[in-house]
């Protein structure tokens, strides 16, 4: 497994920036909708709608702040040298982890990138080849994988069903 971790982190940063732009746009649209109820009689009639638009705008502002915090955490993590992991080393922050999964369709392999933020984000491998998922130490899969080594088996609960996954490689 030889993926450019910096390129993957850049891809995640772009996704977070896009989410930030969407949150700011949605906040502005909701604030404008709340303000557009211009006359006093309209405001009285549509007071509930104005309140809902105001709440929506506030929620989007919180979302934008959270994304900014995530971008800052990702930037701070990327400032230092990218951690290197021996193939048989334990999973830690900055690790790429290949696991063997089993479900009703049979066996498959999945690749995860353990980062401080971005849990659940799907990233594309180089040249659009394959996908990998970002996990964090706080996510259920991240908690299960943290500190594990190649050959270790973990139990993961997905959709209420316990499944066993095997760590194939850490990089």
C-alpha positions, 0 to 999 in steps of 0.5 A: 500500500503506497498512497501519498498521505499528503495528497489524501489530506489535501483532498480531505481539506478540499472537501472540508472547504467545499462544505464550509462554502456550502454552509456559508451560502446556506446561512446567507440564504436563510438569513436573507429569507428571514429578512425578506419578510419585510412588513410588520403584518407579514412578520406577524403572519409569518413569524414562525417562518422567520423564526425557523429561517433564523434558526436554520441560519444559526445552525449553518453558522455553527456548521461553518465554525465546526468545519473551520475548526476541523480544517485547522486541526487538519492543518496542524496535524499536517505541519509536522512530518507525516508519521511512518508506520512499519507494516507490522506496527500498531495503528495510530494517527496518520496510519493507512490501514487495510482490513479484510471484511466479511459480510453477506456478499463475502470477503472484501478489503477496505482501506482506512486513513486514521486522521484527527478529523473527517470521519466518514469522508470517502477519498479517492486513490491516485488516478481515481483508483479505488476509495478509502474512508477517513476514520478518527480515533473517536469514531467506532471503527477508529476506536476498534482499530487504534493500537491494533497490528497486522493480523489482529481481528476486531469486532465492528458493529454495523447496522446492529450486526457484529462483524469480524474484520482482520487488519491486513497491513498498516502503513 
